[in-house]
Amino acid sequence: MIPSLVEEGISQYLGSGPKPYLIPSFDSYNVSNCEYWDLPPQKDEDKPTYLRYQEITLRLLQLLKENKNDPQINLVKEEANELLNGIPVTKRYGGSWVSINDLLILDKTKGIRKEWWELHSRFAGSGVCFFQGYNSTEARATKIANILIVMPNADQYEFLRINQTQGNNHLIETDRIIGALKKLENEYEIVILFALLDLVEFIFGKPVEVKNRARIRQRLHRLCPSAEELTESIRSGRVTLWWD
């Protein structure tokens, strides 16, 4: 069970109570000893750069659709350009394109909810692990968590075990994934953010040196050959391995 002081502290901080967290499987849900809290909507000032850029881009597309001569268009373009200061922009499909990972580099929080950072730090050493989760298609698409998951266990890899995280299109068992990630943790202090049956998301507690990025990329690629944009993810410090 989650210690009552921890549970009460989380509830007071978030302004909501806990709910049982069910582990998703291929065709059902399994009971776990984890609990989750709904996270409040983010204020504009708390949104990561990549989400703000996405919102500005959608606003610009809507203005162009309604009236190509709208004077607001140039103002919105300037707003977008300010966010991209120092970020490489490429031309694709007839327009400008920038990687989410490039934008993540601008965020000290790596695009992770401030509530996770605060509570993860506040209750360190209390025998629980914190994860951020997504209970909607929109949340998963934007990579912005809308729930906070708490597991009553100090071993973060237990979350992979209860999710039975494994390769889907690449035969690899949970224990092998855990072993590879533990080896990385010894070098770069990785922290698990989220896991599912066929996915694990984590951050590097220490930056991966430029000279070592190719080596780390090869190790992660062997672990998950279908992983995309590994080079950029390692550089930004936030990696998702998905065995689709």
Summary of the structure (lengths in Angstrom):
residues: 244
radius of gyration: 19.4
end to end distance: 32.8
largest distance: 59.7
contacts: 682
relative contact order: 0.13
helix: 43%
strand: 20%
